[in-house]
Amino acid sequence: MSLDYYIADVFTKTLFAGAQIAVFPHADTLSDEQMQLIAREMNLSETVFVTNPDNRTTDRTMRIFSPLAEIDFAGHPIIATAFVLAKCGDISVTEPNTHLRFKQNRGDFDVNVSASAGEVTLVQFSQKVSSVIDRFTPSDNELAEFLSLESNALDHKQYSTRLVSCGFPYLIVPVWNYDSVRQAKFNFSAWSQSAAPQTAAQEILLFSPKTPFQDANFNARLLGPNIGPLEDPPVGSAMTAFASYLCSFDFTQLGTYTFSVDRGDAVNRRSVINIEMDHKRQSELTLRIGGEAVLVAQGMMVI
């Protein structure tokens, strides 16, 4: 058996930037075991297997695997899958806007594909999230130590450190400057001796409200005990927690907000994530997350 596959760089319009996602658009014949083995062979952060059991025009089922296990939800694969399906002609994008519906293990997602002259210009998906926010966090000194920063680099005036979970907990830490985000290094020894492990969060979302790039409002980076010291992993899955975090401050007035978050830098696979949120102080927060993508490779795998 042979299957076509595509590799897209997501949340970028530049080749060899953003996050690499592999997509198998016709994976109906694959077993769970085969999907896991293929994801291990691809060795990317996420590999998507698309099925269409009901032979529908604009609905698809997505199974997402890392090299180690299946993932119930991820945002980057939605962008990659819509882009690839349009690129290989499985979904028509002759209209300026095309509505799709993707099913992941965690639920269904409405997807909107914007196109011009048959080429995808933006993919955006919407979701509603509820969050749990805890202000019990480690002290500034502890935070600075396990991030290898000076304590005065931390922002404790405009923002403050909070624990936010929308199903997966993140310790969200604000700093004043972009350089602090880029220079931070996770110190496992200091982490283990701090109060941080008691928060149940295993990933830190470090962010700055300043970035040297005009197309972004925030710069963000993930660090933690399970993230390698040289890694700068995609932050898309943390954006629901980040949006909920922003809404938890009194100065965030009711209304609809549009902003962008970038990850990485000019030489390290920079991504730009576009976010719209409807802040109404309700139990659920409505988000629309979007971005661009470029096709890097296509091939055929013999199984």
Buried (B, 14 or more C-beta within 10 A) or exposed (E): EEBBBBBBBBBBBEEEBBBBBBBBBBBEEBEEEBBBBBBEEBEBBBBBBBBBEEEEEBBBBBBBBBBEEBBEBBBBBBBBBBBBBBBBEBBBBEEEEBEBBBBBEEEEBEBBBBBEEEEBEBBBBBBEBEBEBBEEBBEBEBBBBBBEBEBEBBBEEEBBBBBBBBBBBBBBBBBBBBBBBBEBEBBEEBBEEBEBEEBEBBBBBBBBBBBEBEEBBBBBBBBBBEBEEEEBBBBBBBBBBBBBBBBBEEEBEEEEBEBBBBBBBEEEBBBBBBBBBBBEEEEEBBBBBBBBBBBBEBEEBEE
